[in-house]
Amino acid sequence: MSSPPPTSSAPVPPPAHSRAGHVRATVVFLVLMVLVSGFAYPFLVVGIAQVIDPYAANGSILHYGNNGTIAGSALVAQNTSAPYLFWERPSPTDYNTTLGAVTPYGPTDPALAALLNETIAYMKAYGDYTVNATLPFWLVSQSASSIDPDLTPEAVLVQIPRVSGNTSLSIPFLQNLVNQHITQPPVPDLGVPYVDVLQLDLALLPLIGR
């Protein structure tokens, strides 16, 4: 009678597609992606930006006065209604950066009436200094983000009579000041010239003793 074949004592490898293997691979991949996309990549981008353009990398912060008080960001409009300053584009979010963009109002949207009332109120204030003024579209319409600080030169120049009437500055002087703050598009015919109204107002304040 023959004896049974000897049994092997070598360990049996786990299946190639075991559940534990898949879970382990998923966890390792997730940790690597978090480290790369959540830490390594942002630090790399910020580091490069700090070298290339630290002003923009730090938020394009604008300062005011001798003590360097932060006035805001060159990228964000502010709710300016003082008659001696240039005004920004209207904003349905009151220039709140945490509310996100608001879809522009359509012709049948009731909210359009509120914007028109704001336009009419502006025209009444503006009409004290100029007759039959035509307001540029950018001055009476919201931007896509509702916080865009830029206006076309026409929308800024049309405000000069009001600003001049509330300050001691002449219209030619203010025209020259606005022209100095006009930024041309980086490539001709690609984009339009614009004026950052917040920067313009910061330049205006010392001239009127405020």
Buried (B, 14 or more C-beta within 10 A) or exposed (E): EEEEEEEEEEEEEEEEEEEEEEEEEEEEEEEEEEEEEEEEEEEEEEEEBEEEEEEEBEEBBBEBEEEEEEBBBBBBBBEBEEBBBBBBBBBBBEBEEEEEBBEBBEEEEEEEEEBEEEBEEBBEBBEEBBEEBEBBEBBBBBBEBBBBBBBBBBBBBBBBBBBBBBBEBEBEBBBEBBEEBBBEEEEEEEEEEBBBBBBBBBBBBEEEEE
